[in-house]
Amino acid sequence: MRGSEEECPEQIRLGSEIMQLLIKRETTLADALDALTTVMLNALRAKYGERDEFSRFSEQVSRFPRSTERDRAVGLIPVKRPGGLAANVQRRTVTMVEERSERVRRLAIEVGEVMTKHGPKSLGDGLEALSSTMLTAIEAACGRERADEFDLLMAGLSKQVISGGRVQ
């Protein structure tokens, strides 16, 4: 352990709590990405108003998981053990019975409550916690290459928002 929880940066603590919520709820990757994107875009809309790039980003995130990835359960990234052996984690799928839109809505509300409870010091800290959680979920469910692809998608959104001259 590198240090106490108090020494850990705020966005990492917040991201960790959000990830634990997703794991506890046995959330699918598709539901997790859509719920976290909803929370992220709600925060951006509250600060910058409605923008076309937010809607485009939401559509891109919804289409991001491949059909074979959508129902994978969110989990933790396997860590390399001393001696060079990586932990072998069996990726599993989750079957949900309730309607997807309701699951995503409720999950977004729960994630929003976690965010409110921890009250990130800045919009940037909150967005960093959400995006790092998304990347961790993708890497754990689909591997590093897919997480890198998603990271480029996130960078595109950041560039669009910044080039709009609205983020400092």
C-alpha positions as a printed Julia matrix, in Angstrom:
168×3 Matrix{Float64}:
   0.0     0.0     0.0
   1.45    3.33   -1.03
  -0.08    5.46    1.68
  -3.19    6.18    3.59
  -6.44    7.06    1.88
  -6.0    10.67    3.02
  -2.72   10.92    1.07
  -4.37    9.72   -2.14
  -5.46   12.47   -4.56
  -9.14   13.32   -4.35
 -10.02   12.24   -7.89
  -8.42    8.82   -7.3
 -10.38    8.28   -4.07
 -13.59    9.37   -5.79
 -12.91    7.19   -8.83
 -12.22    4.23   -6.57
 -15.52    4.69   -4.74
 -17.41    4.93   -8.03
 -15.68    1.78   -9.29
 -16.61   -0.09   -6.11
 -20.25    0.95   -6.64
 -20.16   -0.38  -10.23
 -18.64   -3.68   -9.11
 -21.07   -4.06   -6.2
 -24.03   -3.49   -8.55
 -22.58   -6.03  -11.04
 -22.83   -3.39  -13.72
 -22.32   -4.19  -17.39
 -19.68   -2.22  -19.27
 -22.3    -0.62  -21.54
 -24.45    0.5   -18.59
 -21.42    1.82  -16.68
 -20.17    3.87  -19.64
 -23.6     5.32  -20.35
 -24.27    6.19  -16.7
 -20.85    7.78  -16.16
 -21.18    9.69  -19.43
 -24.58   10.97  -18.31
 -23.12   12.29  -15.06
 -20.14   13.81  -16.87
 -22.23   15.53  -19.53
 -24.74   16.81  -16.97
 -21.86   18.56  -15.18
 -20.49   19.97  -18.44
 -23.95   21.15  -19.55
 -24.49   22.85  -16.2
 -21.29   24.83  -16.69
 -21.22   25.4   -20.47
 -24.8    24.92  -21.63
 -26.01   22.56  -24.32
 -23.38   21.91  -26.98
 -23.42   19.69  -30.05
 -20.14   18.0   -29.1
 -21.74   16.71  -25.89
 -24.49   14.92  -27.82
 -21.98   13.53  -30.32
 -19.76   12.29  -27.5
 -22.71   10.56  -25.81
 -23.57    8.76  -29.05
 -19.93    7.73  -29.56
 -19.72    6.32  -26.03
 -22.97    4.37  -26.48
 -21.57    2.8   -29.65
 -18.06    2.22  -28.25
 -18.45   -1.24  -26.68
 -18.44   -3.98  -29.29
 -21.32   -6.44  -29.2
 -19.08   -8.99  -27.47
 -18.08   -6.4   -24.82
 -21.41   -4.75  -23.94
 -22.52   -7.29  -21.32
 -19.16   -7.84  -19.66
 -19.18   -7.15  -15.95
 -17.19   -4.2   -14.69
 -14.28   -5.38  -12.56
 -10.78   -4.51  -11.49
  -7.67   -4.64  -13.66
  -5.58   -7.73  -12.91
  -2.26   -6.69  -11.41
   1.07   -8.26  -12.18
   2.32  -10.35   -9.3
   5.93  -10.41   -8.14
   7.9   -12.78  -10.3
   6.27  -11.62  -13.51
   3.04  -13.61  -13.37
  -0.1   -11.67  -14.16
  -3.26  -12.46  -12.29
  -5.58  -14.49  -14.49
  -9.06  -13.02  -14.3
 -11.97  -14.68  -16.04
 -14.04  -12.02  -17.8
 -17.68  -12.64  -17.11
 -20.93  -11.4   -18.52
 -23.95  -10.13  -16.64
 -27.56  -10.79  -17.58
 -29.98   -8.04  -16.64
 -33.74   -8.42  -16.5
 -34.97   -4.88  -15.97
 -35.14   -2.35  -18.79
 -31.74   -0.91  -19.68
 -32.73    2.77  -19.72
 -34.05    2.48  -16.16
 -30.86    0.7   -14.98
 -28.68    3.41  -16.51
 -30.84    6.21  -15.06
 -30.71    4.74  -11.56
 -26.98    4.08  -11.8
 -26.36    7.66  -12.97
 -28.31    8.93   -9.96
 -26.26    6.75   -7.6
 -22.97    7.91   -9.15
 -24.2    11.5    -8.89
 -24.92   10.94   -5.21
 -21.37    9.64   -4.68
 -20.05   12.73   -6.46
 -22.22   15.02   -4.33
 -21.19   13.25   -1.12
 -17.51   13.73   -1.89
 -17.93   17.17   -3.44
 -14.88   17.35   -5.71
 -12.98   20.62   -5.3
 -13.3    21.42   -8.98
 -15.13   20.36  -12.09
 -11.8    19.06  -13.39
 -11.34   16.75  -10.38
 -14.84   15.35  -10.83
 -14.39   14.82  -14.56
 -11.0    13.18  -13.99
 -12.56   10.75  -11.5
 -15.3     9.84  -13.97
 -13.01    9.45  -16.98
 -10.41    7.41  -15.07
 -13.2     5.12  -13.84
 -14.39    4.64  -17.42
 -10.87    3.82  -18.59
 -10.35    1.37  -15.73
 -13.66   -0.36  -16.48
 -12.79   -0.69  -20.16
  -9.28   -1.96  -19.48
 -10.54   -4.53  -16.99
 -13.31   -5.76  -19.3
 -11.64   -5.44  -22.71
  -7.92   -4.9   -22.33
  -5.42   -2.06  -22.61
  -5.79   -1.52  -26.36
  -9.51   -0.82  -26.09
  -8.86    1.52  -23.13
  -6.34    3.39  -25.28
  -8.96    3.75  -28.03
 -11.42    5.18  -25.51
  -8.75    7.51  -24.14
  -8.45    9.0   -27.64
 -12.23    9.5   -27.68
 -11.99   11.34  -24.34
  -9.11   13.47  -25.65
 -11.24   14.43  -28.63
 -14.0    15.7   -26.34
 -11.5    17.66  -24.25
 -10.03   19.24  -27.38
 -13.47   20.19  -28.69
 -14.51   21.76  -25.4
 -11.22   23.6   -25.01
 -11.18   24.78  -28.64
 -14.63   26.22  -27.99
 -12.8    28.67  -25.75
 -14.96   27.84  -22.77
 -12.66   25.83  -20.52
  -9.8    27.45  -18.63
